[in-house]
């Protein structure tokens, strides 16, 4: 009986997630805009850190 209950709860959770995703797409929820901007900011930070690491590595190789 416990396996059957777990299956029903899993189906209900999947249905809830599908409804939530559909609601986000239908209402054009602000979360996607916020995540997009945070992703772009994070990409700029990662690129800057990568460039700094490469410059430090080149300097270390030249003078090390």
C-alpha positions as CSV (number, residue, x, y, z in Angstrom):
1,X,0.0,0.0,0.0
2,X,2.9,2.3,0.7
3,X,4.2,2.0,-2.9
4,X,0.8,3.0,-4.3
5,X,0.6,6.1,-2.0
6,X,4.1,7.1,-3.1
7,X,3.1,6.7,-6.8
8,X,0.0,8.9,-6.3
9,X,2.1,11.6,-4.5
10,X,4.6,11.6,-7.3
11,X,1.9,12.0,-9.9
12,X,0.4,14.9,-7.9
13,X,3.8,16.6,-7.6
14,X,4.5,16.3,-11.3
15,X,1.0,17.7,-12.1
16,X,1.6,20.6,-9.7
17,X,5.0,21.4,-11.4
18,X,3.4,21.2,-14.9
19,X,0.7,23.6,-13.8
20,X,3.3,26.0,-12.2
21,X,5.4,26.1,-15.3
22,X,2.3,26.7,-17.5
23,X,1.2,29.5,-15.2
24,X,4.7,31.1,-15.4
25,X,4.6,31.0,-19.3
26,X,1.0,32.2,-19.6
27,X,1.4,35.1,-17.2
28,X,4.9,36.0,-18.4
29,X,6.1,36.0,-14.9
30,X,8.9,38.4,-13.9
31,X,11.1,35.5,-12.6
32,X,12.4,34.7,-16.1
33,X,13.4,38.4,-16.6
34,X,15.2,38.4,-13.3
35,X,17.0,35.1,-14.0
36,X,18.0,36.3,-17.4
37,X,19.6,39.5,-16.0
38,X,21.3,37.6,-13.2
39,X,22.7,35.1,-15.8
40,X,24.1,37.9,-17.9
41,X,25.7,39.5,-14.9
42,X,27.2,36.2,-13.8
43,X,28.5,35.6,-17.3
44,X,30.3,39.0,-17.3
45,X,31.8,38.2,-13.9
46,X,33.0,34.7,-15.0
47,X,34.5,36.1,-18.2
48,X,36.3,38.9,-16.2
49,X,37.6,36.4,-13.7
50,X,38.8,34.1,-16.5
51,X,40.7,36.9,-18.2
52,X,42.4,37.8,-14.8
53,X,43.4,34.2,-14.3
54,X,44.8,34.0,-17.8
55,X,46.8,37.2,-17.4
56,X,48.2,36.1,-14.0
57,X,49.1,32.7,-15.5
58,X,50.9,34.4,-18.5
59,X,52.8,36.7,-16.1
60,X,53.8,33.8,-13.9
61,X,55.0,31.9,-16.9
62,X,57.0,34.8,-18.3
63,X,58.7,35.9,-15.0
64,X,58.6,32.6,-13.1
